[in-house]
Amino acid sequence: MLKKIILWVAGLCVFTFFVFLVFANILILRRPHQVSSVADAPTSSIALVFGGGMKDATTMSDIQTDRVRIGIELYKLGKVQKIMM
């Protein structure tokens, strides 16, 4: 009996997790305020640029290089006043 209850609760947790994933993805994909170009970005006092890893001790990964480049573009275009990396 206890084994059936544990399996039922585990199944319910897995089902709830997948429902959450689907709902979260739908919300993210339908966001009307996604920006596709730097010129279309809204202005802000600060841009928070997240890291993207390093290839080695001195070389940024491609993802991190793109994020830093876009942060610099936002600053140069006057879209942000400060950049935090």
KAZI-V534692 format. One record per helix or strand of 2 or more residues. SS is the DSSP state (H for helix, E for strand). FROM is the first residue (numbers start at 1). LEN is the number of residues. If there is no record, write none. Layout:
ss from len
SS FROM LEN
SS FROM LEN
This chain:
ss from len
H 2 28
H 38 3
E 44 5
H 62 15
E 80 5
